[in-house]
């Protein structure tokens, strides 16, 4: 039986610090690790950066990291932070 919970994500806050620089504070639940998390993602000219989404630096499970990247990028591309 698989008791794994789904990964969940939500936006806590965001702030534009320049015309091409956006900081987004995201949080959620890593279902594979069974842990809540908070991460700050920086968008520089539309490209996301941060330890939380970095394949070698993230403390998130691989699946959660990939889903967080897709979630945050999708919201950015839909201009939800404008």
C-alpha positions in Angstrom: 0.0 0.0 0.0 1.3 3.4 -0.9 0.8 6.1 1.7 2.7 8.8 -0.2 0.9 12.1 -0.2 0.9 14.4 -3.3 3.2 17.3 -3.6 1.5 20.6 -3.0 2.5 24.2 -3.7 1.3 27.7 -3.0 2.7 31.2 -3.2 3.3 33.1 0.1 4.5 36.4 -1.4 6.4 37.9 -4.3 8.2 41.2 -4.9 9.7 42.8 -8.0 13.0 44.5 -7.1 13.7 45.8 -10.5 12.3 45.7 -14.0 13.7 42.2 -14.7 14.1 40.8 -11.1 11.4 39.0 -9.3 11.6 37.1 -6.0 8.8 34.6 -5.2 8.4 32.9 -1.9 6.7 29.5 -2.4 5.8 26.9 0.1 4.2 23.5 0.1 4.5 19.8 0.9 7.0 17.3 -0.4 5.0 14.2 -0.6 7.9 11.8 -1.1 9.8 13.2 2.0 6.6 13.9 4.0 7.8 17.4 4.8 6.6 20.9 4.5 9.0 23.4 2.8 9.5 27.1 2.0 11.7 28.2 -0.9 12.6 31.5 -2.5 12.9 31.5 -6.3 14.5 34.4 -8.1 13.5 35.2 -11.7 16.1 37.1 -13.6 14.9 38.2 -17.0 12.3 35.4 -16.9 14.7 32.6 -15.9 14.2 30.9 -12.5 17.1 30.5 -10.0 17.5 29.2 -6.5 18.7 26.3 -4.3 15.2 24.9 -4.0 15.0 24.1 -7.7 18.7 23.4 -8.3 19.2 19.7 -9.1 22.3 19.4 -6.8 21.5 21.9 -4.1 17.8 21.3 -3.4 16.6 19.6 -0.2 13.4 18.6 -2.0 12.9 15.2 -3.5 13.6 15.1 -7.3 9.9 14.8 -8.2 8.9 17.6 -5.9 11.7 19.8 -7.2 10.7 19.3 -10.8 7.0 19.9 -10.0 7.8 23.1 -8.1 9.9 24.3 -11.0 7.0 23.6 -13.4 4.4 25.2 -11.1 6.4 28.4 -10.5 7.4 28.8 -14.1 3.8 28.3 -15.3 2.6 31.0 -13.0 5.3 33.3 -14.1 4.6 32.6 -17.8 0.9 33.3 -17.2 1.9 36.7 -15.8 0.4 36.1 -12.4 3.0 38.2 -10.7 2.5 41.3 -12.8 
